[in-house]
Amino acid sequence: MTKTVLKPACVFEQFARINEIPRPSKREEKMIDYLRKWGESHNLDTQVDKTGNVIIRKPATPGYEDRKTVILQSHMDMVCDKLVDVDFDFDNDAIQTYIDGEWLTAKGTTLGADDGIGCAMELALLDSNDIEHGPIECVFTRDEETQLTGASGMEAGFMTGDMLINLDSEDEGQIFVSCAGGRSTFAQFDFTREDAPEDYFFIEGAIKGLQGGHSGDDIDKKRANAIKILARFLYLEMEKMPIRLAQFNSGKMHNAIPRDGKFKIAVPTCEKETVRVDWNIFISQVEEEYHVTDSALEASMQSTEAEKVLPKAMSDNFIRAMQAVDNGVFAICQDEALGGMVETSSNIASIVTEENCIKAVSSQRSNVMSNLDNMCNTIKALFELAGASVEQNDGYPAWKMNPNSQLTKTVVDTYKRLFGKDPIVRGIHAGLECGLFSERYPNLDMVSFGPTLRFVHTPEERIHIPTVQMVWDHLLAVLKEVPVK
């Protein structure tokens, strides 16, 4: 059996070093310090802005001084998720990787290739002494995965280049020239707990093993959402008997499809066997419904200890809201140039139960900002009707395609010459920092590309090793073909 070799070695060596550095979103201080010291130790112009973004500049190699300055950009933070039975501290432990055929993945946690592999390519380029290129600025932004606070807080004039290559895409052979805008909706159901009615029995239901995925890029793949699955069952039972909710917890990140979750309810003791039978029937139906995308679904139900419950009206309203909240694709792009991609969507991302409240987070995306407003208002109205208090963040803007992009032409032409085929030029239904850059730097010519990643934002995250070499070769070819100033 042929052993897979990690090539290009210069990139994977940098990636291995990066994965030794804890870098959860909003807690990237160790990575910021590493990048600052790395740039300074290589005698390169290195700056850190007040937000925590890092830029490392490298002069042109001889003969390329007259080329336009190219910005290479990736984000330093990573989504931190793990299997429920894995003991791992994302603030202190190094990511443990292994090779699985042609794929590199991690042992029970997210891999951090989103976007550690982009950072690794930048560092490999900065570390080289035999690659031809014009002036380059390597930018590493922080906190992309939660609120894009690095890009949104970037100081004016921090970047000075003419063209920007974002290295945060996940499909080799696809050149991204636009992205969706997005916002998050935060709903809170407040209540005072009370004793369950007499002669009530407490039951806990749980599911795990769903595939999950990125709530933008994977929203059209008909993957099960743990919150919606659990809510469907609770709604069915609520229609049959007076159940009372005590706990509902599912999901961790605002930008991921939740893979597991559990609820705790009180039901009339005389109905407890009915609930168990209904659960078994319901799960078998869900298994059939998602037998292609979520064949690893596991479900359990058991009795559990009694505790105080939500008032009946709030319990009912919350369950109705979870049943009704939009989740999935809302509209498809009508612009033929974008190839029928998802235009507008919504994902119910997380539910956390506390002593006197339940907090729900839902994320909305669209390439059309007016439809993003409409989708956000739809979700907000639903939660308000259910009696929740609702807040929405400012989100991030969409990145509109530039039909006259000189950089896109260069990227496409070099790809054809290298690989003898046309790349796919398209938009993406996920947020890229290019949207914020397009507002701050309206004349910046931008594209995004990267190696093939799968199951990002989940413990199954993996990177297709051969595509890293392809993207690296493509990137170096582009840098040699950058137009003169």
C-alpha positions as CSV (number, residue, x, y, z in Angstrom):
1,M,0.0,0.0,0.0
2,T,1.4,3.4,-1.0
3,K,2.0,5.7,1.9
4,T,0.6,9.2,1.5
5,V,3.3,11.9,1.7
6,L,2.6,15.3,3.0
7,K,3.5,17.7,0.2
8,P,4.5,20.4,-0.1
9,A,6.6,19.8,3.0
10,C,7.2,23.5,3.6
11,V,3.4,24.1,4.0
12,F,2.7,21.0,6.1
13,E,5.6,21.8,8.4
14,Q,4.2,25.2,9.1
15,F,0.7,23.7,9.6
16,A,2.1,21.2,12.2
17,R,3.7,24.1,14.1
18,I,0.4,26.1,14.0
19,N,-1.5,23.1,15.3
20,E,0.7,23.2,18.4
21,I,-0.7,26.6,19.3
22,P,-4.1,27.0,20.9
23,R,-6.1,29.5,18.9
24,P,-9.9,29.4,19.8
25,S,-11.9,32.2,18.4
26,K,-11.6,35.3,20.7
27,R,-8.7,33.7,22.5
28,E,-5.9,33.9,19.9
29,E,-3.3,35.7,22.0
30,K,-0.8,32.8,21.8
31,M,-1.1,32.7,18.0
32,I,-0.8,36.5,17.7
33,D,2.4,36.4,19.8
34,Y,3.7,33.5,17.7
35,L,3.2,35.4,14.5
36,R,4.7,38.6,15.8
37,K,7.8,36.9,17.0
38,W,8.0,34.8,13.8
39,G,8.0,37.8,11.6
40,E,10.4,39.8,13.7
41,S,12.8,36.8,13.9
42,H,12.9,36.7,10.1
43,N,13.7,40.4,9.9
44,L,10.4,41.2,8.2
45,D,8.2,44.3,8.7
46,T,5.7,43.0,11.2
47,Q,2.8,44.9,12.8
48,V,-0.1,44.0,15.1
49,D,-3.1,46.4,15.1
50,K,-5.2,47.2,18.2
51,T,-7.7,44.5,17.2
52,G,-5.1,41.8,17.1
53,N,-4.7,41.4,13.4
54,V,-1.1,40.7,12.2
55,I,0.6,41.8,9.0
56,I,4.0,40.6,7.8
57,R,5.4,42.3,4.7
58,K,8.0,40.8,2.4
59,P,9.8,42.8,-0.4
60,A,9.7,41.7,-4.0
61,T,12.3,39.2,-5.2
62,P,14.8,40.7,-7.8
63,G,13.2,41.5,-11.1
64,Y,9.6,41.7,-9.6
65,E,9.9,45.1,-7.9
66,D,7.5,46.7,-10.4
67,R,4.6,44.3,-9.7
68,K,1.4,45.3,-7.9
69,T,1.5,44.5,-4.2
70,V,-0.5,41.3,-3.4
71,I,-2.2,40.7,0.0
72,L,-2.4,37.1,1.1
73,Q,-5.0,36.8,3.8
74,S,-6.3,34.0,6.1
75,H,-7.7,33.9,9.6
76,M,-5.8,32.6,12.6
77,D,-8.7,31.3,14.8
78,M,-10.4,28.0,14.6
79,V,-13.7,26.4,15.5
80,C,-13.3,24.3,18.6
81,D,-15.5,21.2,18.6
82,K,-14.9,17.7,19.8
83,L,-16.6,14.3,20.2
84,V,-18.6,14.2,23.4
85,D,-16.4,11.4,24.8
86,V,-13.0,13.1,24.0
87,D,-11.0,14.8,26.8
88,F,-9.4,17.8,25.2
89,D,-8.6,21.4,26.3
90,F,-8.6,23.7,23.3
91,D,-7.0,26.5,25.4
92,N,-3.9,24.3,26.2
93,D,-3.7,21.2,24.1
94,A,-2.1,20.7,20.7
95,I,-4.3,19.3,17.9
96,Q,-3.4,15.6,17.2
97,T,-3.4,14.8,13.5
98,Y,-3.2,11.6,11.5
99,I,-3.3,10.5,7.9
100,D,-6.3,8.6,6.7
101,G,-5.6,7.6,3.1
102,E,-5.4,10.8,1.1
103,W,-6.8,12.9,3.9
104,L,-5.3,14.6,7.0
105,T,-7.7,14.7,10.0
106,A,-7.6,15.0,13.8
107,K,-8.2,12.6,16.6
108,G,-11.7,13.5,17.9
109,T,-11.5,17.2,17.4
110,T,-11.7,19.8,14.7
111,L,-8.5,19.9,12.6
112,G,-8.0,23.6,12.4
113,A,-7.3,23.5,8.6
114,D,-10.0,26.2,8.5
115,D,-8.0,28.3,8.2
116,G,-4.7,27.1,9.6
117,I,-3.8,25.8,6.2
118,G,-4.1,29.3,4.7
119,C,-1.9,30.6,7.5
120,A,0.6,27.8,6.8
121,M,0.8,28.8,3.1
122,E,1.5,32.4,4.0
123,L,4.3,31.5,6.5
124,A,5.8,29.0,4.0
125,L,5.9,31.8,1.4
126,L,7.4,34.3,3.8
127,D,10.0,31.7,4.9
128,S,11.1,30.9,1.3
129,N,14.2,32.2,-0.5
130,D,13.6,30.6,-3.9
131,I,10.1,31.7,-4.8
132,E,9.6,34.6,-7.3
133,H,7.1,37.2,-6.4
134,G,6.4,40.9,-6.2
135,P,5.8,42.8,-2.9
136,I,3.5,40.8,-0.6
137,E,1.6,41.5,2.5
138,C,0.6,38.5,4.6
139,V,-2.4,39.3,6.8
140,F,-3.7,37.1,9.6
141,T,-7.0,38.2,11.0
142,R,-8.5,37.1,14.4
143,D,-12.0,35.9,15.4
144,E,-13.3,35.2,11.9
145,E,-15.4,32.3,13.0
146,T,-17.7,34.0,15.5
147,Q,-18.2,37.7,14.5
148,L,-15.4,38.6,12.0
149,T,-14.2,41.1,14.6
150,G,-10.7,41.0,13.2
151,A,-11.7,42.2,9.8
152,S,-14.4,44.6,11.1
153,G,-12.0,46.2,13.5
154,M,-9.0,46.5,11.2
155,E,-7.4,49.9,11.3
156,A,-7.6,52.1,8.2
157,G,-4.5,51.7,6.0
158,F,-3.4,48.5,7.7
159,M,-3.3,46.8,4.3
160,T,-1.8,48.7,1.4
161,G,-1.8,46.2,-1.4
162,D,-3.7,46.4,-4.7
163,M,-5.0,42.8,-4.9
164,L,-6.1,40.3,-2.2
165,I,-6.1,36.5,-2.3
166,N,-8.2,35.1,0.5
167,L,-7.0,31.6,1.4
168,D,-10.1,30.5,3.2
169,S,-12.0,28.5,0.7
170,E,-12.7,24.8,0.8
171,D,-12.9,23.4,-2.7
172,E,-9.9,23.1,-4.9
173,G,-10.6,24.1,-8.5
174,Q,-13.2,26.6,-7.5
175,I,-12.4,30.3,-7.6
176,F,-14.7,32.3,-5.4
177,V,-15.6,35.9,-6.4
178,S,-18.5,36.7,-4.1
179,C,-19.9,35.7,-0.8
180,A,-23.1,35.9,1.3
181,G,-23.7,38.5,4.0
182,G,-24.9,37.3,7.4
183,R,-26.4,38.2,10.8
184,S,-27.2,36.3,14.0
185,T,-30.4,36.3,15.9
186,F,-30.3,35.9,19.7
187,A,-33.6,35.0,21.5
188,Q,-34.0,34.6,25.2
189,F,-37.0,32.9,26.9
190,D,-37.2,34.1,30.5
191,F,-39.2,32.3,33.2
192,T,-39.5,31.3,36.8
193,R,-39.3,27.6,37.3
194,E,-42.0,25.7,39.2
195,D,-42.7,22.2,40.5
196,A,-43.9,19.7,38.0
197,P,-47.5,18.6,38.5
198,E,-48.1,15.7,40.8
199,D,-47.8,12.2,39.4
200,Y,-45.4,13.3,36.6
201,F,-42.5,11.3,35.4
202,F,-39.2,12.7,34.1
203,I,-37.6,11.5,30.8
204,E,-34.4,12.4,29.0
205,G,-34.1,12.0,25.2
206,A,-30.8,12.4,23.4
207,I,-29.4,12.1,19.9
208,K,-25.8,12.3,18.6
209,G,-23.7,11.2,15.7
210,L,-25.2,13.6,13.1
211,Q,-22.9,14.9,10.4
212,G,-23.5,18.6,11.1
213,G,-21.3,20.9,9.1
214,H,-21.0,24.5,8.1
215,S,-24.3,26.4,8.3
216,G,-23.5,28.3,5.1
217,D,-21.6,25.9,2.8
218,D,-23.5,22.8,3.9
219,I,-27.0,24.2,4.4
220,D,-28.3,22.8,1.1
221,K,-27.0,19.2,1.7
222,K,-30.1,18.0,3.6
223,R,-28.2,17.2,6.8
224,A,-30.2,16.7,10.0
225,N,-30.2,19.5,12.5
226,A,-30.3,18.1,16.1
227,I,-32.4,21.0,17.4
228,K,-35.1,20.6,14.8
229,I,-35.2,16.8,15.2
230,L,-35.7,17.0,19.0
231,A,-38.2,19.8,18.6
232,R,-40.2,17.8,16.1
233,F,-40.6,15.0,18.7
234,L,-41.5,17.4,21.5
235,Y,-44.1,19.1,19.4
236,L,-45.7,15.8,18.4
237,E,-45.9,14.7,22.1
238,M,-47.2,18.1,23.2
239,E,-50.1,17.7,20.8
240,K,-51.0,14.4,22.5
241,M,-50.4,15.1,26.2
242,P,-49.5,18.0,28.6
243,I,-45.7,17.7,28.7
244,R,-43.5,20.1,30.6
245,L,-40.0,21.1,29.5
246,A,-37.1,21.2,32.0
247,Q,-34.0,21.2,29.8
248,F,-33.2,21.6,26.1
249,N,-29.5,21.8,25.1
250,S,-28.0,21.4,21.6
251,G,-25.3,23.0,19.5
252,K,-22.2,25.0,20.3
253,M,-21.3,27.4,17.5
254,H,-23.4,30.0,15.7
255,N,-22.1,28.9,12.3
256,A,-22.5,25.2,12.6
257,I,-25.3,22.8,12.1
258,P,-25.8,21.1,15.5
259,R,-24.8,17.4,15.6
260,D,-26.1,16.4,19.0
261,G,-28.5,17.4,21.7
262,K,-30.8,16.4,24.5
263,F,-34.0,17.4,26.3
264,K,-35.5,16.6,29.7
265,I,-39.3,16.6,30.0
266,A,-41.9,15.7,32.6
267,V,-44.9,13.7,31.4
268,P,-47.9,12.2,33.1
269,T,-46.8,9.0,34.7
270,C,-49.6,7.2,32.9
271,E,-48.2,8.3,29.5
272,K,-44.5,7.4,30.1
273,E,-44.7,4.1,28.1
274,T,-46.5,5.9,25.3
275,V,-43.7,8.4,25.1
276,R,-41.1,5.6,24.8
277,V,-43.0,3.9,22.1
278,D,-43.5,7.2,20.2
279,W,-39.8,7.9,20.5
280,N,-38.8,4.6,19.0
281,I,-41.2,5.0,16.1
282,F,-40.1,8.6,15.6
283,I,-36.4,7.8,15.5
284,S,-36.9,5.0,13.0
285,Q,-38.7,7.5,10.8
286,V,-35.9,10.0,11.2
287,E,-33.3,7.4,10.4
288,E,-35.1,6.6,7.2
289,E,-35.5,10.3,6.3
290,Y,-31.8,10.9,6.8
291,H,-30.4,7.5,5.9
292,V,-28.1,9.0,3.2
293,T,-26.6,12.1,5.0
294,D,-26.8,11.0,8.7
295,S,-26.5,7.2,8.8
296,A,-24.5,7.3,12.1
297,L,-27.4,8.8,14.1
298,E,-27.7,7.4,17.6
299,A,-30.6,8.0,19.9
300,S,-31.4,7.2,23.5
301,M,-34.2,7.7,26.0
302,Q,-34.2,7.0,29.7
303,S,-35.8,8.0,33.0
304,T,-34.1,10.8,34.9
305,E,-34.2,12.7,38.2
306,A,-37.0,15.2,38.8
307,E,-36.4,18.9,38.8
308,K,-38.4,22.1,38.5
309,V,-39.9,22.8,35.1
310,L,-40.9,25.7,32.9
311,P,-44.4,27.1,33.3
312,K,-46.8,25.4,30.9
313,A,-47.3,28.4,28.7
314,M,-43.6,29.1,28.3
315,S,-42.9,25.4,27.8
316,D,-45.5,25.2,25.0
317,N,-44.4,28.5,23.4
318,F,-40.7,27.4,23.3
319,I,-41.5,24.0,21.7
320,R,-43.8,25.7,19.2
321,A,-41.0,28.2,18.3
322,M,-38.5,25.4,17.8
323,Q,-40.9,23.5,15.6
324,A,-41.7,26.6,13.5
325,V,-38.4,28.4,13.2
326,D,-37.1,28.5,9.6
327,N,-34.1,26.2,9.0
328,G,-32.6,25.5,5.6
329,V,-32.6,27.1,2.2
330,F,-35.0,30.0,1.7
331,A,-34.1,31.1,-1.8
332,I,-31.8,30.2,-4.7
333,C,-29.7,32.8,-6.6
334,Q,-31.3,33.9,-9.9
335,D,-28.1,35.3,-11.2
336,E,-26.9,32.8,-13.8
337,A,-23.3,33.8,-13.3
338,L,-23.5,32.4,-9.7
339,G,-24.6,29.0,-11.0
340,G,-27.8,28.4,-9.0
341,M,-26.1,28.6,-5.6
342,V,-28.1,29.2,-2.4
343,E,-29.0,32.9,-2.0
344,T,-30.8,33.0,1.4
345,S,-30.9,30.6,4.3
346,S,-31.3,30.3,8.0
347,N,-29.9,27.8,10.6
348,I,-31.0,27.3,14.2
349,A,-27.6,26.9,15.7
350,S,-27.7,26.4,19.5
351,I,-30.0,26.2,22.5
352,V,-28.7,26.6,26.1
353,T,-30.9,26.1,29.1
354,E,-30.1,28.0,32.3
355,E,-31.8,28.3,35.6
356,N,-34.3,31.0,34.6
357,C,-33.9,31.3,30.9
358,I,-33.4,29.5,27.6
359,K,-31.0,31.1,25.0
360,A,-31.4,30.4,21.3
361,V,-29.0,31.4,18.6
362,S,-30.0,31.4,14.9
363,S,-27.9,32.6,11.9
364,Q,-29.2,34.0,8.7
365,R,-27.3,34.4,5.4
366,S,-27.9,36.0,2.0
367,N,-26.1,37.3,-1.0
368,V,-28.9,39.9,-1.3
369,M,-28.9,42.3,1.6
370,S,-32.6,43.1,1.3
371,N,-33.5,39.4,1.5
372,L,-31.1,39.0,4.5
373,D,-33.2,41.7,6.3
374,N,-36.4,39.9,5.4
375,M,-35.0,36.5,6.6
376,C,-33.8,38.2,9.9
377,N,-37.2,39.8,10.4
378,T,-39.0,36.5,9.8
379,I,-36.9,34.8,12.5
380,K,-37.2,37.8,14.9
381,A,-41.0,37.9,14.5
382,L,-41.3,34.2,15.2
383,F,-39.4,34.4,18.4
384,E,-41.3,37.6,19.5
385,L,-44.6,35.8,18.9
386,A,-43.4,33.0,21.2
387,G,-42.7,35.5,24.0
388,A,-38.9,35.8,23.7
389,S,-36.8,38.9,23.9
390,V,-34.8,39.2,20.7
391,E,-31.5,40.9,19.7
392,Q,-29.7,40.8,16.3
393,N,-26.1,41.8,15.6
394,D,-25.0,44.0,12.7
395,G,-23.4,41.0,11.0
396,Y,-21.3,41.4,7.9
397,P,-21.9,42.5,4.3
398,A,-22.0,40.5,1.2
399,W,-19.1,40.6,-1.3
400,K,-20.4,41.4,-4.8
401,M,-18.8,39.9,-7.8
402,N,-16.5,42.3,-9.9
403,P,-17.1,41.4,-13.5
404,N,-13.9,43.3,-14.5
405,S,-11.5,41.8,-12.0
406,Q,-8.0,41.7,-13.4
407,L,-7.0,39.3,-10.6
408,T,-9.7,36.8,-11.4
409,K,-8.5,36.7,-15.0
410,T,-4.9,36.0,-13.9
411,V,-6.1,33.3,-11.4
412,V,-8.2,31.6,-14.1
413,D,-5.6,31.8,-16.8
414,T,-2.8,30.4,-14.6
415,Y,-5.1,27.5,-13.5
416,K,-5.9,26.6,-17.1
417,R,-2.2,26.5,-18.0
418,L,-1.2,24.5,-14.9
419,F,-3.9,21.9,-14.9
420,G,-5.3,21.9,-18.5
421,K,-8.9,22.6,-17.4
422,D,-11.1,25.5,-16.5
423,P,-11.7,26.2,-12.8
424,I,-15.2,26.9,-11.6
425,V,-15.7,30.6,-10.9
426,R,-18.6,31.1,-8.5
427,G,-19.9,32.7,-5.3
428,I,-20.1,31.0,-1.9
429,H,-23.0,30.9,0.5
430,A,-20.8,31.5,3.5
431,G,-19.3,34.6,5.0
432,L,-15.8,35.6,3.9
433,E,-13.9,38.5,5.2
434,C,-13.8,39.8,1.7
435,G,-17.3,41.3,2.3
436,L,-15.9,43.6,5.0
437,F,-12.8,44.4,3.0
438,S,-14.9,45.4,0.0
439,E,-16.5,48.1,2.2
440,R,-13.3,49.4,3.7
441,Y,-11.2,49.0,0.5
442,P,-13.7,49.5,-2.4
443,N,-10.9,49.4,-5.0
444,L,-9.3,46.2,-3.8
445,D,-9.4,43.4,-6.4
446,M,-10.1,40.1,-4.6
447,V,-10.5,36.4,-5.1
448,S,-10.7,33.4,-2.8
449,F,-9.4,29.9,-3.3
450,G,-8.0,27.0,-1.2
451,P,-7.5,23.3,-1.0
452,T,-10.4,20.8,-0.5
453,L,-11.7,20.6,3.1
454,R,-14.6,18.5,4.2
455,F,-16.8,18.5,7.4
456,V,-15.4,21.8,8.6
457,H,-16.6,23.0,12.0
458,T,-17.0,19.3,13.1
459,P,-14.6,16.7,14.7
460,E,-14.7,15.0,11.2
461,E,-12.9,18.0,9.6
462,R,-10.4,16.8,7.1
463,I,-8.2,18.2,4.3
464,H,-7.5,16.4,1.0
465,I,-3.7,16.2,0.9
466,P,-3.1,16.2,-2.9
467,T,-5.1,19.5,-3.3
468,V,-2.7,21.3,-1.0
469,Q,0.1,20.8,-3.5
470,M,-2.2,21.9,-6.3
471,V,-3.2,25.1,-4.6
472,W,0.4,25.9,-3.6
473,D,1.5,25.4,-7.2
474,H,-1.4,27.6,-8.4
475,L,-0.6,30.3,-5.8
476,L,3.0,30.5,-6.8
477,A,2.1,30.7,-10.5
478,V,-0.3,33.5,-9.8
479,L,2.3,35.5,-7.9
480,K,4.7,35.3,-10.9
481,E,1.9,36.6,-13.2
482,V,0.8,39.6,-11.1
483,P,0.5,42.6,-13.4
484,V,2.9,45.6,-13.2
485,K,1.8,48.7,-11.3
